[in-house]
Amino acid sequence: MKTIALVFGGKSPEHEISVRSAKNILAAVDRNLFQVLPIGIDPNGVWRLTDTDTLGAFVPDNGPALALVPGVNHNKIIRLDNQTPLQDPDAVLLILHGPQGEDGTVQGLLRIMDLPFIGPDVLGSAVCMDKDFAKRLLKEAGLSVAKGYVFGDHQKDALDYETLVAELGSPIFIKPANMGSSVGVHKVKDAADFEQAIADAFQYDRKIIIEEMIYGREVECAVLGNEAPQASVIGEVITAEEYSFDAKYVSATAAQTRIPAALQSGQMEALQQTAIKAYQALGCEVLSRVDMFLTDQGNIYVNEINTLPGFTSISMYPQLWEHDGLAYSDLITRLLELAMARHQKRGALKTQRIG
């Protein structure tokens, strides 16, 4: 039996979603194959051994704090209260969202710790989190993205609503460059809301994106794999309101999913091919969810890639694979297998120059 470290929570506005996903994973993981070491990162960023039986919406700050020890073969994680090493994990099941979770920082730490982990590696994680650089690479790969502009916080006083609308049309979308789950995202229809939206977006990142609205259906594809990724059936998100954080995770009626999406002949295959092309262009591995827009004219725009998508009871990624016959528990096992296979290949590379 292998030991799996489930790492969740995090110093991120998406902390609560991570905790919800962790609870679902704990209930579904195959206990005949894996024993789980629950490691919660509290809102202050402290890694803690966490009692999941009493876990609420947040990782509590009363669990034993942990220290990570790089460069050793054993005893890589140690309790600070009694200096006792924990069972060395065979792999890490990351279910962190947003900054300091899926932006390459934790991935780099786990690389230094020489531990396999699910999700893209350092570069793929960092690029996908930064919507600015992700869009540049997607365009380089020949994929369509929404037209937009990038601004740093030193430029915010010079932003002009009328100038942007003349370039992008109305409404416009304002969003932090490095954030997910619609946190800090605003659909702006008039000058009155513009300043407030700018100020809110800059609360979450020093760089924001202002882009045109794409009129189309919001569709999603789950991608799984390393060198030869596979694309799931296409799902569609149908909302009666803006697809905000609350619509995704709070309101029970705000958003609905349709799996599979009702598509014309050839559109399913085209969307799946686009998803795989985007996945590979941004250096993704193990898993990611590719979010796209499909216009009435049949044009496909890549919106963003989520490298550690949610695993809550209503999350699209596991639902898409379940429709394709891969049950939630088996999906978790497959993700861990892919993570360990990648780690094994990396471990075969030379780290010292001999001779």
N, C-alpha and C positions, 0 to 999 in steps of 0.2 A: 504494500500500500504506500502511495506517495503522499507527502505532506505538501499542501498547497497554502501559501500565504494569501489570504484575501485582504487586499489593501483598499480602503474606502474612506469616504469623508473628504478631508482636504481643506486647505486654506483657500477657499474659492466660493463665489456666490452660488455655485451649483452643488454645494455640500449636501443639502437635503436630498437631492435627486440621487446622488451617489449612495447615500445611506439606504434609500428605498431599494435601489438596485441590489445592494449587498444583501438585504433581507431576502429578496427573491432568490438570489443565487444560493444562499445558505440553505434554503428550503429545497432547492432542486439538485444540488451537486450530488453526484453518485458516491455515497459513503462506502460502497464496496471497493471503490478505487482510490478515494482520496480522503485523508483526514485534513480538516481545515484549521489553520492558524489565523484567527481573526485579528487584523491589525487596523485599528482606526486612527486616522489622522484628525486631531481635533481642530476646531476653527482657528486656533492660534498656530497651527502647523506642527504640533507635537505628535510624534508617533507613539501610540499606546496599545498595549495588549487590552483588548476590549471584550467585555462581557456582552455577548450578543443576545442573551436571553432577556435582558432588560433594556435593550437598545431602543431609544426613542427616535426623534427626528434628527438629532445631532449626536456626534461622537462626544461622550462626556469627558470632562477633564480630570476625572478621578481614577482612571485606569493606570496601571504601572507604565511609566515612561520607558521608551526603548532607545537603545543606542545601536547604530549600524556600524559594523567593523569591516572595512574593505581590506582586500589583500590577504585574507586568510581562507583556508579550505573548510574550516569548521567553526562553529560558534560565531556565526556572522551577525546574529541578532541577540542582544543581551538586555535583560531587565535591569534598569538602573537602581531599583529599590533594594534588590538583594544580590545583584551582580550574577544572576543565574542565566546561562545561555538558554535560548529557546531551541526547539527542534529545528534543524536547518531545513528550510523549504526546498522542495525539488523544483518548484516554479512559483511565480507570483501571478495571481489573478487580479490584475489592476481593474478597478471599477471606479476610477477617479474621473471627474469631469472638469473642464475649464482650465484656467491658469494653475500652474503647479500641480497638474494632474495629467493632462494630455498634450502639454506643450513642449515636451522633450526634456523637462527638468528632472522629473522622477525617473524617466527612462534612462537618462544619463547616469543617475545615481545607481540604478539597478545594473547597468552595464559595468560600472566600477565595482559593484558587489559581486559581479559574475553570476547573476541569477537570471534564469529565463523568465520572460514576462509576456503577457498577451498584449496585442496592439502593435502598431508600427514602431520602428526603432526611433532613435533620437531625431534624425533628420526629418523623416516622414511625419513624425508627431509635431515637430516645431513648424514645419511648412504648412501643414493642414490647419493648425491653430491660427496662424497669421493669414487672414483672408486676403491681405494685400499681396503677399508673395505667392500664395496659392493661386490667385487669379492670374498672376504673371505666367506661372508655369503651365496652367491650364490653357491659356491662350497660345503659348509656345507649342503645345501639343496639338493645336488645331481645334480645340474645343471652344464653344461659345460661352461667354459669361456676361453678366449685366455690365453695362457701361457705368463707370463711376470714377470718383476721384478720392485720393487719400490725403488726409491732413494731419499734421502733428499738433500737439497742444500749444505750441508756440505760434500757431497760425489762427487760433480760434477767434481772435478779435477781428480778423480780416475777412471772415466768412460772410458771404452775402447771399441771402435767400433768392433774390430775384435773378442774380447772375447764374446761380446753380440751376434754377428752374428753366431758365432759357436754354441751358445746355442739356438738361436731363429730362425735362418735362415735369409734370405734376400728376400724382404725388411723388415724393422722393423718399428713399429709405436712408436712415442714419443709424449706424451701428458701430460698436467698438470693433477694432480690427482683430483683437484676440479675446474672444468670448464665445460662449455657446448658449443653447437653450433659450434663445431670444432675449437674454439678459441685456438691458441697455439698448434694445432695438426699438426704433420709432418709425412709424409711417407718418410723414409730415405732409399736410395738405394746404397749409397756409403759413404766412409769416409769423403769426401769433404764437404758433407752437414750435417754431424753428429754434429759437434761442434756448428754450427749456430742453429740447431734445439734444441739442449740441452739448449742453452742460451735463446732462445725465450720461450720455455716451462717454464723455471724457472722465467720468467718475471711475470707469472700469478699465480704461486703457489710455495711454498717451498718444495713441494713433487711432483715428476713426476713418470709416469709409462712408461716403455719401454716394448713393447709386440710384439709377433709374428703377422704376417698377417694371417688372416683367409680367405681362398679362398672360397667365397660363395656369395650368393645373400643377399642383405641387405633388410630385411623385418621388418615391424613394426606393432605393435598391440596396439590399444587404450583400456585401461582398466578403468572401471567405477564402483564405489561402495565402501561400507565399509565392513561389515561382509561377504557379499555374492557378491563379485565382478563379473562383467560381462566383457567378452572379445569381442571386435569388430571383424569384418572381417579383414583378414590380407592384408596389403598393401605392395607394393614393391617400393623401390627407385632405379631408373635407371639413371646412370650418364655417361656422355661421358668424364668426368674428375674426379679428386679426389673430394670427397664430402666435400669440404671446406666450410668456412663461406660464401664466395662469391657464391659458387654453390648452397647453401641453400637459400640465401636471396637476392643476387644481380643480378646474371646472370639469364635472363629469360629462357635460353635454356639449361643451364648446367645440370639441374636435372629434371627428370620427375617422376611422380608417376603412379603406376598402381594399381587400386583398382577395384576389388580384384586382388591379385597376382595370376598368373597362377601356380597352384600347382597340384601335383599328389594326388591320392586318399589317404586320411588319413593325409596329411601334414597340411592342414588347422587346423584340430582338434588338432594335436600334437603341433603346434605353439601356438594356443590359450591356451592350457593347460600349456605349458611352461611359457607363459606370466603371467597367473594367479598365478602360483607357484612362480615365481620371485617376483611378486607384493606382495604376502603375506609374502615371506621370508624376504623382506626388510622393512616390516611394513608400506606399502603404504595404503592410504585411499583416498576416494573421487575420485581422478583421477591420472593417470600416463600413459605415453607412454613407452612401452617396445620395445627396439630395439634389433634385433637378426640377426644372420647370419644363412643361410640355405645352407649347402654344397651340392655338386653334389651327395655325398654318402647318403644324407638325414639326416646328423647330424645337430643338432641345438645348436648354441652357443649364450648365452646372452651377448650382447655387453654392454648396459647400460640402465638405467631407467631414464627417464625425468619426474620429479614430477610436474613441471608446464610447460608443453609443449606449444609451440607457438600457437597463435590463429590468425596468419596473414591470408591473403586471400589464401595463398598457403600451409598453415600448414597441416600436415598429420592428427593430432588428430581430429579436427572437420570434416575433409573430410571422415575419416573412419566411424564416427558415422552417418554422413549424408547419406552415402551409406546404412547403416543399418536402415534408416528411422527416425533417430533422428535429426531433423533440428537444425541448429546452435543456434537459439534463445531458443529452447526447451532444448538443451544441457546446456546452461548457467543456465537456471532455475533449471535443475536437479542437477547441481553441487552445487548450493546454497542450495537446499533442503538437500542434503547429508551433507553439512557442518553444517547446523543448527541442523540436527538430531544428528550428532556426539556431538555437543556442548551441546545439551539437555541431552544426556546420561552422559556426563562428569559432567554436573552441578548437577546431582543427587547423585554424590559421596560425601562422608563426607570430609570436610576440617578441622574439629575440633574434638578432642577426648572429648567426653562428658561422665561423669560418671566413 
